[in-house]
Structure formats: C-alpha cells, structure tokens
C-alpha cells in the first residue's frame, strides 16, 4: 500500500502511524511535528537498491555516492535502474576496473546471479512475512541482517521493522529516551515494542532526530 508522487513512492500508512505513535509515545509526540510533511520514500527497483547497499558498505556517504555513479555509468544504467544481466555481461574484471574492491565485485556478481536464476522471489514478497524475506536475502553473499532490514524499511516499506543492529537507532534511543546514557539491545527493544505496529516509522523519526536531512 503506497502512494506514488513525483519524488518517489510513499507508504499510505504513514499518517495513521504518526497519529498512533503520538498517542502512545511522549517522545514521538514531540518529535514527529518537527519534520512537517517529510515522509519515507522509495525510488529504485529491488536489484538496484541491494546493489547500491553493497557498494556503500563501510564507506562514507559521499564516497558511496561517487562509487555508485561510477558503477552505474559503467554498467550502462541510470543511477536509479541497473539490470542484473548488464552487470553479469560486464564480468568481474571490468567491474574491478571501476575501482570496486574484489570482495564487493564478488558480492555484486552473486546478487546478480540470484536475481537472474530466480532465487529471490520478488513478485512473492508482498505475500511473504518480514523474516521470510530476510532469510532469502541473507543467503546472498554480502547481505547481512542489517542490510536486509534496511531493504525492508526503505524499499519494501514494511511498517514494523526494528533494526536493533543499527548503531544510529541505538544512539537515537539513547539521546531521546535515556538522556544520552548508553542503551542495550534489550532496552532498545523494550522502547521499540511500544512503537508496534509502526516501528519502522518511529525508527525513521529517530534517525531524523540525529540528522535532519531526509532519509531516502
């Protein structure tokens, strides 16, 4: 359930989620109005989103953007649309020539092979629960649970994901709920339980509290 606009795709549950969170949580009640009409938006297809996640691993945002643009140009796609067949057609040697580490090239090739072989069931994802999709994605080299959870939030726009492996979520919970004191995963989970069934939305606002620039 999404709304399509010029900027991208926005989940249609967002307004109801904001009302629910504001009623249930004192921090959300104060935090949500600070960001006006800002909404989570998804712009790219599944393969492109996952490829970009792999390329951006363990490097800065600016470096990730530059690496992605160079990669997309090499593969011959627009920055928002890269085809697995085009990637496989180039081969590993050409991809390494774009400045990508050999490990990431291996991950990208494995991702493309999974898509080309039909080992990821994109059309069935709407009927699959979050954990089933995570299990399918982490079978691809270079994709761990955190990357799969980011994919659920930012691409599939699942409403109730709580990425406890995300350090910025833990930092945001610490600053907003515990006066800056460090928090454990158990404490973060307890806070997140109160956000259900819209934990993804609350997580997005927690991220925004640390960095007012929109998360896409």
N, C-alpha and C positions, 0 to 999 in steps of 0.2 A: 504494500500500500504506500504509494509515493505520489508526490506532485512534481510535475515537470515544468521548469521555467527556463529562461534564457541562461541562467547561471549554472544549471545542473538539475539534479533530482533531489527533492527534499521529502523526508518522511511525513506522511499525513497524520501521524500520531503525535507530532511534536507539541502542538498547543495543549492537547489533553495531558500530555506528560508533564508539561510545565505547571499546569494547574494542580495536578496530583502531587508533584514534588513540593510545590509551595505550601500546600495544605499539610503535608506530612513532615516537613523538614525546615527548621528555622534558618539554617544556612542557605538552603536553596531559595527560600522566600526572599532573602536579601540579595542573593547572587544573580538570579535569573533576570530581574529587571535591569541590571547594569548593562546588559548586552542587547537590549531592544529587540529588533526583528531578526537578529542573526540566527541562522539555522545551519545544522549539518547538511552538507550537500555532497552528492556522489556524481562524478563526471565521467570516469573512464570505464571500460569494459573489464571483465574479471581478469583475463590474462594480463592486460596492460597494468592493472592495479598491482597484481602479485609480482610481475617483473620489476616494476618500479620499487616495490618494497625490498626486493632482494638487492637491487643496485644501491639503494640508500642505506643499507645496513652498515652500522659502525662508522659512518662519516657524517660530517656536518650537513645541515640543511642546504647551504649554498653549494657545497661540493656535490651533494646528491642531485641537486637540480642540474648542475652543469654536466655531470656524468650521464644523467638521463637524457638530456637534449642531444648529447653527442651520440649516445646509443641509438636513440630513435631515428636520428638522421642517417646513421649507418644502415639500420635495418630497413629504412625506406618508408617509415610510417610517420604519421603526425604524432606530436607529443602525447596525445590522448588516445592513440589507437595503434597498437603494434600487433602483428599477426604471428602466432607461433610458427607457422610454415615458413615465413620470411626469415625468422631467426634461425631455424634449422637449416635453411638453404644457404645461409652465410657460412655456418660452421664455426667451430671453436677458435680456429686460428684467426679468422677475421675479427671475431668479437674481442679477442685479446688485443688486436691491433687498435681497438678503440680505447685502450687504456684500462680495461677492466681486469681485475685480478683473476688468475686462473680459477680460483675457488668459486668466484661469483659466476664466471662463464659456465663452469660445470653445473652450478645450480640453475642457471637460466636454461641450459640445454635440457636438464631433467624436467624443468617446469614445462617447456615446450613439448617434450615427448609425452608427458602425462596428458596434456590437452589434446594433442594430435591422436593419441591412442584411445581417447575417450575414458581415461581412468579418473577423470574428475567429471562429475555429473551435474554440469552447470544448470541444465534445464530442470533437474530434480531438486535443486537446492531450496526452492520455495516450499517444498513438502518435507524437507529434512529439518531435524532439530539442530540446535547450535553445536552440540557435542559431536553429532554425526558428521557435520561439515568440517569441524576441527580435525577429527580423525582422518578424514580424506585429505585434508591439506597438509597435515604434518607428515604424511607419507612421502611428500615431495622434498627432496634434498634442499636445505637452506631455508625451509619454512618451519619455524617452531610454533609453540602455542601462542606466544605473544603476537607474532605476525598474523596468525590465523584469527586471533581475536580482533586485531585492528581491521582485518578484512571484513569480519562480521559487522563491525561498527560502521566503517567508512564506505564499504561497497554494498554489502547486503542490507545495511542499515537495520540490523536486528536491534530491538529496543532494550534488551535486558542483559547485556554483556557487562561483566565486571572484570577488567583485566588486571588482576592482582600482581602480575609480574611487571607492570608498568611503573617505573620509578616516579614518574611525574604524577601519577594518580596518588601514590603514597605520600609524595611531598605535598600535594594539594590538600589531601585529607588532614595531614599534619598541621598545615597552616590554618585551615579553615575550621577544624574541629578540635584540635589539641594544642592550640596556642604555640605551634612550632615544635612541640615535642615529637621525637621520633615515634612512629607507629609501626606495629607489627602487621603482618598479613591478616592475622585473626581479628585485630582491632579494625582494620580497613574493611574486612568482610562484614563485620557487625554494622559498621556505618552503612555499607552498601546494601545490606539486607533491608534497611528502612527505605531505600530508593526503589525497590522492586515494585512493579514490573517494568520500570523505566531506568534501569541502572546505566544503560548506555548514555542516555540524555544527561543524567546527573554527572557522569564521568566527563562528558564533553564540557559542561559548565565548570567543573573543577579544573580541567585543563585551561580553559579560558581565563580563570582567575589567576593563573600563573603567567599566561601570555595572552594579552587581549587580541592579538592578531588572530583572524579566523582560522579554525582548523578545517581542512577540506576533506 
